Amino acid sequence: MNENEYRLMADVEAAHWWFLGLRDLLSRVLAASGLTQRPDVRVLDAGCGTGANLRLAGDLLKPSYLGGFDYSPVALELCREKAPEADLYQSDLCEPELREAEYDLILSCDVLPMTGLDAARNGLGRLAERLRPGGLFVINVAAYNWLYSAHDVATGSSERFTARQIGRLLEDMGLDRWLLTYRLCLLFPAIVLARLPSMIRRPSPASARSDLSWPPAFVNRCLASVVRSENAAIIKGVRLPWGSSVFAVGRRGSGAETG
């Protein structure tokens, strides 16, 4: 991802509907999992970006260890402004530096599209091995390679995924599938239409722009409300059949799905 996209992300992720929706689902997952009631929780954000998810985990879990790494020095600089208490360092999902012996929660949101699955598979396995029994591994990725567009070019993404691929990945990592679904199902037709021109004719990396622009305030509130409604259904066991993202939670030594 280029530097300007990181700075744009840092500016909008506090209130943009897409980021609000993702953090709302993360909050519901953490509450349903029981991690909010655990003492001595250890958290790692593997690809922490500009810090909003890491700050959320810190606020909700009050962890004894809160760590995050990213490949980008720019992302880490911006992350420090949002999570100054966190142990932040430069590392790579493909060959992650692990500073704790065990973790209760590992996040990896929208990192795999940039590294590619094959390159990151061994690193993901190393991360999963460090989960304590009952620990969660949360993954969010862009869905469907056919939806590749200017947004992916601008954010440095090389690959998009299906729910089936991510489900197999959890199995390969030795984790029980606690939750697996698509996201943004109701908004999916509009997303496809908006991206269709650049899906047909992809721009160069120099001219590509992401979708991280501000919609009008009323539209932003409406879109966030739609996504929160979907999230409420997901946490009750509804698995959405399509969407522009795949959201998955693997659990170490659980053996049970939510639905």
Summary of the structure (lengths in Angstrom):
residues: 259
radius of gyration: 17.1
end to end distance: 35.0
largest distance: 51.4
contacts: 890
relative contact order: 0.17
helix: 46%
strand: 20%
